[in-house]
Amino acid sequence: MNKVLTILIVLIVIIAGGFLLAKNRGDNQGQNPTDNSNNTNSNDSSGMQFSFNTPKKSAHYESNTPEHGVVLADAPINVVINFNFDLAPPSAISITKDGKEYGTGDLVIDTNKLSMRRNLDTSAPDGLYKVTYNACWPDRSCHDGHFEFAMDRTKASSYEDMTNRKEVTIKMSDLMFKPHDIKITSGTKVTWINDEAVEHYVNTDSHPAHTYYLGQNSRALKQGETYSVTFTNKGAYPYHCSAHANVMSGNIIVQ
């Protein structure tokens, strides 16, 4: 009798556990925190919430910075889009929020003709931005595309404050930049030092184009070697180690 009672109790526990698991899965159905294509994104519970629409990639598109679905802690210095075919006029980039244009200056096609860029108003407010572009080739055929990014300056509160210093040092060890997110003042010299026996790089986004800020691309750094950049233009600078791009990244805000 006791044996039968024990079996019944075990069966009840299993059934109840299965019900709770199924309910939890149902409550979370369709939620994927790593999917930026059409998902609400936030740095933390106190940050702004954004919903990003699915991007459209034109012919010969390779990558862009800021990347689609990213939430930056400050305004990007520019928007850069990379292709695998020669660009030509009348290529164009528009950067808008709530229908207002925040792109400034003329479109620039890099000398290698594989990247085009446009500056962003550094006083642009926080919120969701849509980048629409028209990529044109030497035969004057054009293809359009679009993507989105957002800005939430409250994210900067989690960055290590290294402002009002002439020089700062970032160590590369344990496959990390230490510290990896920092705030500095315009005119600050940042020096990276490789602190381990693995070669590292300091490369501006995106990977592998490295075109966002061309002044921030190092050679391979062996243990003990250093690389320095003096930052003058205000804004956000996302970067990574191209040898370990999937795990080793950092961010600099210049104020």
Secondary structure in CASP SS format (residue, H / E / C, confidence):
PFRMAT SS
TARGET T0000
AUTHOR 0000-0000-0000
METHOD secondary structure of the structure
MODEL  1
M C 1.00
N H 1.00
K H 1.00
V H 1.00
L H 1.00
T H 1.00
I H 1.00
L H 1.00
I H 1.00
V H 1.00
L H 1.00
I H 1.00
V H 1.00
I H 1.00
I H 1.00
A H 1.00
G H 1.00
G H 1.00
F H 1.00
L H 1.00
L H 1.00
A H 1.00
K H 1.00
N H 1.00
R H 1.00
G H 1.00
D H 1.00
N C 1.00
Q C 1.00
G C 1.00
Q C 1.00
N C 1.00
P C 1.00
T C 1.00
D C 1.00
N C 1.00
S C 1.00
N C 1.00
N C 1.00
T E 1.00
N E 1.00
S C 1.00
N C 1.00
D C 1.00
S C 1.00
S C 1.00
G C 1.00
M C 1.00
Q C 1.00
F E 1.00
S E 1.00
F C 1.00
N C 1.00
T C 1.00
P C 1.00
K E 1.00
K C 1.00
S C 1.00
A C 1.00
H C 1.00
Y E 1.00
E E 1.00
S E 1.00
N E 1.00
T E 1.00
P C 1.00
E C 1.00
H C 1.00
G C 1.00
V C 1.00
V E 1.00
L E 1.00
A C 1.00
D C 1.00
A C 1.00
P E 1.00
I C 1.00
N E 1.00
V E 1.00
V E 1.00
I E 1.00
N E 1.00
F E 1.00
N C 1.00
F C 1.00
D C 1.00
L C 1.00
A C 1.00
P C 1.00
P C 1.00
S C 1.00
A E 1.00
I E 1.00
S E 1.00
I E 1.00
T E 1.00
K E 1.00
D C 1.00
G C 1.00
K E 1.00
E E 1.00
Y C 1.00
G E 1.00
T E 1.00
G E 1.00
D E 1.00
L E 1.00
V E 1.00
I E 1.00
D C 1.00
T C 1.00
N C 1.00
K C 1.00
L C 1.00
S E 1.00
M E 1.00
R E 1.00
R E 1.00
N E 1.00
L E 1.00
D C 1.00
T C 1.00
S C 1.00
A C 1.00
P C 1.00
D C 1.00
G E 1.00
L E 1.00
Y E 1.00
K E 1.00
V E 1.00
T E 1.00
Y E 1.00
N E 1.00
A E 1.00
C E 1.00
W C 1.00
P C 1.00
D C 1.00
R C 1.00
S C 1.00
C E 1.00
H E 1.00
D E 1.00
G E 1.00
H E 1.00
F E 1.00
E E 1.00
F E 1.00
A E 1.00
M E 1.00
D C 1.00
R H 1.00
T H 1.00
K H 1.00
A H 1.00
S H 1.00
S H 1.00
Y C 1.00
E E 1.00
D E 1.00
M C 1.00
T C 1.00
N C 1.00
R C 1.00
K C 1.00
E E 1.00
V E 1.00
T E 1.00
I E 1.00
K E 1.00
M E 1.00
S E 1.00
D C 1.00
L C 1.00
M E 1.00
F E 1.00
K E 1.00
P C 1.00
H C 1.00
D E 1.00
I E 1.00
K E 1.00
I E 1.00
T C 1.00
S C 1.00
G C 1.00
T E 1.00
K E 1.00
V E 1.00
T E 1.00
W E 1.00
I E 1.00
N E 1.00
D C 1.00
E C 1.00
A C 1.00
V C 1.00
E C 1.00
H E 1.00
Y C 1.00
V C 1.00
N E 1.00
T E 1.00
D C 1.00
S C 1.00
H C 1.00
P C 1.00
A C 1.00
H C 1.00
T C 1.00
Y C 1.00
Y C 1.00
L C 1.00
G C 1.00
Q C 1.00
N E 1.00
S C 1.00
R C 1.00
A C 1.00
L E 1.00
K C 1.00
Q C 1.00
G C 1.00
E C 1.00
T E 1.00
Y E 1.00
S E 1.00
V E 1.00
T E 1.00
F E 1.00
T C 1.00
N C 1.00
K C 1.00
G E 1.00
A E 1.00
Y E 1.00
P E 1.00
Y E 1.00
H E 1.00
C C 1.00
S H 1.00
A H 1.00
H H 1.00
A C 1.00
N C 1.00
V C 1.00
M C 1.00
S E 1.00
G E 1.00
N E 1.00
I E 1.00
I E 1.00
V E 1.00
Q C 1.00
END
